[in-house]
Amino acid sequence: MFGKTKQPPIRTLIGEGTVITGELRFADGLRIDGEVQGDVIASSEAYSILVISEKAKVVGKVKAGHVIINGTVIGPVLSDQLLELQPKASIVGDVRYESLEMHQGARIDGELHPLKADEKAPLKLATANAGPAINPTTAQAA
């Protein structure tokens, strides 16, 4: 209904107090309440969901379709679908996303890059006369 895709089930849980060292690949859904020292990557091309809870910490790259963060990530984040940053989210690293929902209180220490920005053509400004084209990155106010 309303064009929403059904979310995959969360089949894996890393519990509070658990520490995993190394790359973690998952299919469908994963919830992290503990700590991961390494990359967390959705292994399938199909839609995936990753939940990093308030008490969780990931030190490494995070990549999944739908990513929900309310804990700490130290490393780059890539969300192919929707990135939800809840009030206690803290990211130190660059963030790439298809669409972004950010709640008040969430923090990012890095650059934000929408995935669609990679596909956009350069901005062209219309002019009233047939004069030279204006480059918006170097244009100065008169």
C-alpha positions in Angstrom: 0.0 0.0 0.0 1.2 3.5 -0.8 4.2 2.2 -2.8 6.1 0.9 0.2 8.2 -2.2 -0.3 7.7 -5.0 2.3 10.8 -5.1 4.5 12.7 -8.4 4.8 12.6 -10.2 8.2 15.4 -9.6 10.7 16.9 -13.0 11.0 20.1 -12.2 12.9 20.7 -10.5 16.2 24.0 -9.5 17.7 23.1 -9.1 21.4 24.2 -6.5 23.9 27.6 -7.4 25.4 28.7 -9.3 22.3 31.8 -8.2 20.4 32.5 -9.5 16.9 35.8 -8.8 15.2 36.0 -9.2 11.4 33.8 -8.6 8.4 30.2 -9.4 8.9 28.0 -10.3 5.9 24.3 -10.9 6.2 21.2 -11.5 4.1 17.7 -10.1 4.7 17.8 -8.3 8.1 20.3 -7.8 10.9 20.0 -6.0 14.3 23.1 -5.0 16.2 22.8 -4.3 19.9 26.4 -5.2 20.7 29.7 -4.2 19.0 31.2 -5.0 15.6 34.9 -4.3 14.9 34.9 -4.6 11.1 32.7 -4.0 8.1 29.0 -4.9 8.1 27.7 -5.5 4.6 24.5 -6.9 3.2 25.6 -9.8 1.0 22.7 -10.1 -1.4 21.5 -7.8 -4.1 18.0 -8.1 -2.8 16.5 -5.6 -0.4 18.1 -5.7 3.1 17.6 -4.0 6.4 20.2 -3.2 9.1 19.3 -1.8 12.5 22.1 -0.4 14.7 20.5 0.2 18.1 21.1 2.9 20.7 23.7 0.8 22.6 25.4 -0.6 19.5 28.8 0.4 18.0 30.2 -0.5 14.6 33.8 0.4 13.7 34.0 -0.2 10.0 32.1 0.3 6.8 28.3 -0.2 6.9 26.5 -1.1 3.7 22.8 -2.2 3.2 19.6 -1.2 1.5 17.6 0.2 4.4 19.8 1.3 7.3 18.5 2.5 10.7 21.0 3.9 13.1 20.5 5.0 16.7 23.9 4.0 17.9 27.5 4.8 16.9 29.2 4.1 13.6 32.9 5.0 13.0 33.4 4.5 9.3 31.6 5.2 6.0 27.9 4.4 5.6 26.2 3.5 2.3 22.4 3.0 2.1 21.1 2.0 -1.3 17.5 2.7 -0.3 16.6 4.6 2.9 18.9 5.8 5.7 17.2 6.6 9.0 19.2 8.5 11.6 17.4 8.4 14.9 18.0 10.9 17.7 21.0 9.2 19.3 22.7 8.3 16.0 26.4 9.3 15.8 28.4 8.7 12.6 32.1 9.6 12.1 32.6 9.1 8.4 31.2 9.9 5.0 27.6 9.0 4.3 26.1 8.0 0.9 22.3 7.5 0.7 19.4 7.2 -1.8 17.0 8.9 0.6 17.6 10.3 4.1 15.5 10.7 7.2 17.3 12.5 10.1 15.9 13.1 13.5 16.8 16.0 15.7 19.8 15.0 17.8 21.5 12.8 15.2 25.1 13.7 14.5 27.3 13.2 11.4 31.0 14.1 11.4 31.7 13.6 7.7 30.3 14.4 4.3 26.8 13.7 3.0 26.5 12.5 -0.6 23.1 11.6 -2.1 23.5 8.7 -4.6 21.5 10.5 -7.2 23.9 13.5 -7.2 26.4 11.2 -9.1 23.9 11.0 -12.0 22.9 14.7 -12.2 24.1 16.8 -15.2 25.9 20.0 -14.4 23.7 23.0 -13.6 23.1 25.3 -16.5 21.7 28.8 -15.8 19.4 30.5 -18.4 20.4 33.9 -19.5 18.2 36.7 -20.9 20.8 37.4 -23.7 22.8 35.2 -25.8 26.0 36.0 -24.0 28.6 33.5 -22.7 27.4 30.6 -20.5 27.7 31.1 -16.7 29.6 28.6 -14.7 27.7 28.5 -11.3 30.7 27.3 -9.4 32.8 30.4 -10.4 30.0 33.0 -10.9 30.2 36.0 -8.7 27.5 38.4 -7.6 27.5 41.8 -9.5 
